[in-house]
Amino acid sequence: MSQENVRATTPPDPPAWYPVTFRGDPADSVDLDNGYSSPEEAARGDIPEEFVTIADIRIEGDYAVVSMLTNDRPPFEPVEEAVIRIGSKWFPM
């Protein structure tokens, strides 16, 4: 993706509830060649799907927070991951 296209798709300022504070352009913080198709996939990252249960997703515009339970059986570990959409892809922050 060209730098010009990235600038055109960089999201506006995040909502007040979003847990990540940016210094500069969020597009500079991610590898634009390795985005995900959904917020859930971006939040899960390299954790195998069978070890993740999505508990909640909060999306506002291009920002999302995904609440997950990880592990395949109790005790589950709660994890909250902030993700951002740039262009058509989602990225973990």
Phi, psi and omega in degrees: 000131182288155180300324179297316179295323179296314180300324181290337184252000179298129183294158174291182179305145181289159176294161183300329183280349184292128190279003182247133176255130182261144169245105184092200184279124179301332180296338178283348184265355186234160174270102187296346179273353185234049177275174182240158183283337183218160176299323180298315179296318180296319180292320181292324179059237183263010175285128179303140185305325182291349180256011183230131171241122179282122181264326184196150174225129174243117182239133171220110182062239182262014182239143178211152170236127182249124176261128185228158167247127181249149180116158182267353177198165179301147003279132177277150177249119178286136179224136176239126184236129175271135179227159181225145176259128174234118187069235181254006184244153177256145182226137174288146178253000000 
